[in-house]
Amino acid sequence: MFIIVGLGNPTKEYEGTRHNVGFEVIDRIAEKYNIDVAVKKHRALVGKGMIGGEKVILAKPQTFMNLSGESVRSLLDFYKVDETTELLIIYDDVSLAPGQLRIRAKGSAGGHNGIKSIIAHVGGQVFPRIKIGVGEKPPKMDLADYVLGHFSKAEKEQMEEGYMAAVGAVERIVSGELQTAMNEYNRKKKDEQAK
């Protein structure tokens, strides 16, 4: 079983913001695999389904970003999965271009408060994650204001490509191909830009 957690902030005011790209990817996985992510438990909206013959739990924590770890800990305790191989976190990254993916098997929080919370509650940095670029913040702009802001029209198109790429990466990771996903998606955008 895989627990796939997309990070974001609940409530309408945060829909479509840079900080909510994890929710956006969960929504697209749910749509593709007909999984209803509507049950409220473990301080999250949760849905159960199958991807490529593997059982999955899709989750959108409703704790607000900075407390995401509370929801993730509750999910891990209930479903008894191994966070080093059966947990996947999807979230925004301001150091990557809009829509660019970076997949890692482990790593630090890199300044991301949602990931800081998860590391604190899980007790370590060793869990797979998909980072989705939302672009660098403009100089002199407050980081919180930037990540809680909305995408431009051009960025929305790039993000849509990123979301669909993330769905593909999730499919690979769930089927046990984390390294393949890293090889395929971590370099894709750079190669295209070099041409």
C-alpha positions in Angstrom: 0.0 0.0 0.0 1.1 3.5 -0.8 0.1 6.7 1.0 0.3 9.6 -1.4 0.0 13.0 0.3 -0.3 16.3 -1.5 0.5 19.3 0.6 -1.6 22.5 0.6 -3.8 24.7 2.7 -7.5 24.0 3.1 -10.3 26.6 2.5 -11.3 28.3 -0.7 -9.0 31.3 -0.3 -5.9 29.1 -0.9 -7.2 27.3 -4.0 -4.9 27.7 -7.0 -2.1 29.2 -5.0 1.6 28.2 -5.4 1.6 26.5 -2.0 -1.3 24.2 -3.1 0.3 22.4 -6.0 0.3 19.1 -3.9 -3.5 19.3 -3.7 -3.7 19.9 -7.5 -1.7 16.7 -8.2 -3.9 14.7 -5.8 -7.0 16.0 -7.6 -5.6 14.9 -11.0 -4.7 11.4 -9.7 -8.1 11.1 -8.2 -9.8 12.1 -11.4 -7.7 9.7 -13.6 -8.2 6.8 -11.3 -11.8 7.6 -10.2 -10.8 7.9 -6.5 -13.2 10.0 -4.3 -11.0 12.1 -1.9 -13.8 13.2 0.3 -13.7 11.2 3.6 -12.5 13.3 6.5 -10.2 11.4 8.8 -6.6 11.7 10.0 -6.9 15.5 9.8 -7.1 15.1 6.1 -9.4 14.5 3.1 -8.7 10.9 2.2 -9.6 8.5 -0.6 -8.8 4.9 -1.3 -8.2 3.3 -4.7 -5.9 1.4 -7.0 -3.1 2.5 -9.3 -1.6 -0.2 -11.5 -2.7 -3.0 -9.2 -1.4 -1.3 -6.0 -3.6 -0.1 -3.2 -3.2 3.6 -2.6 -4.5 6.2 -0.1 -4.7 9.7 -1.5 -4.6 12.4 1.2 -4.9 16.2 1.4 -4.1 17.3 4.9 -6.5 19.9 6.3 -4.2 21.1 9.1 -2.8 24.0 7.1 0.7 23.6 5.7 2.8 24.2 8.8 1.1 21.3 10.7 1.1 18.8 7.8 3.2 16.4 9.8 0.3 15.8 12.3 -1.9 14.4 9.5 0.9 12.4 8.0 1.8 10.8 11.4 -1.9 9.9 11.9 -2.0 8.2 8.5 1.2 6.3 9.1 0.1 5.1 12.5 -3.3 4.0 11.2 -2.2 2.2 7.9 1.1 0.9 9.3 3.1 1.6 6.2 6.9 2.1 6.0 7.5 5.8 5.5 10.8 5.1 3.8 9.3 3.2 0.9 5.4 3.5 1.0 4.9 7.2 1.7 5.1 9.8 -1.1 4.8 13.6 -0.4 4.0 16.0 -3.2 4.7 19.7 -2.7 5.8 23.1 -4.1 9.4 24.2 -4.6 10.4 27.8 -5.2 13.9 26.9 -6.4 12.6 25.1 -9.5 11.1 26.6 -12.7 7.2 26.5 -12.9 6.1 22.9 -13.7 9.6 21.4 -13.4 9.8 18.2 -11.2 12.5 17.0 -8.9 12.0 13.6 -7.3 14.0 12.6 -4.3 14.1 9.4 -2.1 15.0 11.6 0.9 16.3 15.0 1.9 16.1 18.0 4.1 13.1 20.4 4.3 14.9 23.0 2.3 13.0 25.8 4.1 9.6 24.3 3.3 7.5 24.4 6.5 5.2 21.6 5.5 8.2 19.3 5.0 9.8 20.5 8.3 6.6 19.5 10.1 6.6 16.0 8.4 10.2 15.4 9.2 9.6 16.4 12.8 6.5 14.0 13.1 8.0 11.1 11.1 11.3 11.4 12.9 13.5 11.5 9.9 14.2 12.8 6.4 14.0 9.4 4.6 10.7 9.4 2.6 10.2 9.8 -1.1 8.9 13.2 -2.4 8.0 14.9 -5.6 8.8 18.6 -5.7 7.0 20.7 -8.3 8.6 24.0 -9.3 6.5 27.2 -8.8 9.2 29.6 -9.9 11.5 31.8 -7.8 10.0 34.6 -5.8 10.8 38.1 -7.1 13.5 40.0 -5.1 12.2 42.0 -2.1 8.9 40.0 -2.1 8.0 38.2 1.1 8.2 34.4 0.6 4.8 33.8 2.3 3.1 36.4 0.1 4.7 34.7 -3.0 3.7 31.1 -2.2 0.2 32.2 -1.2 -0.1 34.1 -4.5 -1.6 32.8 -7.8 0.0 31.8 -11.1 0.0 34.0 -14.2 -1.7 32.7 -17.3 1.6 31.5 -18.8 2.6 29.8 -15.6 -0.7 28.0 -15.3 0.0 26.3 -18.7 3.5 25.2 -17.4 2.0 24.1 -14.1 -0.6 21.9 -15.9 2.2 20.1 -17.8 4.0 19.7 -14.4 0.9 18.3 -12.8 0.4 15.7 -15.5 4.2 14.8 -15.4 3.8 14.4 -11.6 0.9 12.0 -12.1 3.2 9.9 -14.4 5.9 10.0 -11.8 3.5 8.9 -9.1 2.5 5.9 -11.3 6.1 4.9 -11.7 6.9 5.3 -8.0 3.8 3.3 -6.9 4.9 0.5 -9.2 8.3 0.3 -7.5 10.3 2.4 -10.0 11.5 5.3 -7.9 14.9 5.3 -9.5 13.4 5.2 -13.0 11.1 8.1 -12.2 14.1 10.1 -10.9 16.1 9.4 -14.1 13.1 10.3 -16.3 11.6 13.3 -14.6 14.6 15.0 -12.9 16.3 15.9 -16.1 13.4 16.3 -18.6 12.9 20.1 -18.5 16.6 20.9 -18.5 17.2 18.7 -21.6 14.3 20.5 -23.4 15.7 23.9 -22.4 19.2 23.0 -23.7 17.8 22.3 -27.2 
